[in-house]
Amino acid sequence: MDIQLEKLELIKLLAETENPDILKSIRKIFKKEQKDWWDDLTDEQKEDLELSMQEFERGEVVSYESILKRHGLR
């Protein structure tokens, strides 16, 4: 079946339903599809980010400009 036709048929069924359970189920399906980028990271990447956030909170930061100057790029 053509995907556009399938979508139209589903839209029609959705518009006609008065069943809140169906609507909740559909919403749940769409929420499930929305992936969080955090879940795709490795444990090592997550640890690095968490350490970086802790360093930032402690004020242990270096500006982008100072890094460029240090490496002779500005």
N, C-alpha and C positions, 0 to 999 in steps of 0.2 A: 504494500500500500504506500502511496505517496505520503511523505512526511507532512507536507502542508495540509493535505486532506485529513490526516490523522489528528493534527493539531486542531483543526477546525471542528472536527467531531468531538474532541475532548472539551473544547471551549463550550460547545453547545450543551454537552452533558453537565458540565460544571455550572453553567448559567441556569440550568433547569433544576438542579438539585436543591432540596430544602433540608438535606441531611447534614447536620453540623459535624458528625463523625467523619463523613467523607471529606469535608473541607479540612478538618484537623489532620487527617491522614495525608492529604495532598501537601499541606503546609509542611508536615514533618518530613516528607520525601524531599522537598526542595531545601529545607534546612540541612538535611543530611548531606546533600550534594555540595554544599558550601564548605570547602575545605579550608582549614587553618594552615597557613604556611609553616607555623611552628611544628606541626606534626611531621613535616617532610624533612626537618633538620635531623642530623645525626646527634647522638648524645654529646659528642665532642663539640659540635657547633653550638649546641644549647648551653654547655658549660662556659664556652668562650663568651657568649653573649651575656650570660648572667654575671660573669666576672667583670666584664666591661661595664655593665650597669652599676655594679657595686663600686668600681673605681670612679665612675662619673659622680655617684652620690657622695663619695668622699672628697670630691673636688680634684681628683687626680686626672686632669685632662690636659691635653696639649692642643693648641689651635692648629688648624690646617695651615695657616700662614707660617707659623713657626716651623712646621715640618718642611714646607717648601723652601724656606730660607736655609734651614739646616742642610739641605741637599743641593743648595745652589740653584734652585729653580726659580728664585725671585730675588 
